[in-house]
Amino acid sequence: FPVTIPFGLQLNYKPSAKLTVNYSNFFGTDLPDSLESMRQYHNVYMQYEPSDKFGMQAGFDWGNENTREEGQGIWYSPVLIIRTKMSDKTAIALRGEYYEDRDKINIKTGGPNGFNTLGVSTNFDYAMSDKIMFRIEGKLYHSSDRIYTNDTSRDNYSITTNMTIRL
């Protein structure tokens, strides 16, 4: 592979106030030139918000990478997010996703099937003000291989919180 200059593109189409369609990509590498690597990454999503109280987003990520030493590997990830606003200050969302990286391009594991994981999460958002939002989120990830907790479990659970402050 010759030396490349990485580049990307984003196309965003909004046919109505309720619907947004997006396509983004990246071509190039984030590895040293000596590894002779070329990566392609594509992201497509559709966001539909029929009302102020309800919205959904469906997306798909796909990528591949060629390297002199390891050959070609691919990964992909579909996602679906459903969100509802319960009041002016509160909202909840449910997210389902799958990530397949059998060739261990992005996520290295000791499992024979690479990283193939189904994820489900839900979050609760509370707007403390126009500029401050608090979120609590619970996640479950399930893999076909035992890749979590020192390779003893197929499942990973987490509860996280964050606070977003807009300046």
C-alpha positions, 0 to 999 in steps of 0.5 A: 500500500502506498503512503496515504493521506486519511480523509473522510466525508459526511453527508447529512440529508434532512427531507423534513423536520422529523427525519434525518439521514446521515452517511459518514466515512473514513479512508486511510489509516491510523497506523504507522506507514511501515505497517502498510495498512488501509482502513475503510469505515462507513456509518449510516443512520436514520433519525426519526422524531415524529413528535417532541416526546418520541424519537428513534434512531437506526444505524449501521457501521461497517469497516474493513482494514487491510494490512501487509502482515494480517491481511484483510479483516472486517467488522460491523455493528447495527444499532437501534435506539428508542427515546421518549421524553416523559416531561420537560426535564426527564427522558428515557431511552432503550438501546440495542446493538450488536458488534461483530469483529471476528478478525479482532481488528478493533477489539482484541480478545482471547476468544476464538470468535473475536469480539461478537457481542450483543448489547442492551442498555437503558438510560434515564436523563434528568435536565437539572437546568438548560445547561446541565443534564444528569444521566444514569445508564445500565448496560448488559453485554453478552458475548459468545465467548468468555471474554469478560472478567479475566475470560471467565464470563460471557456477560458484562454488566455496568451502571454508569452516571455522567453529568453534561454541562454545556458552556 
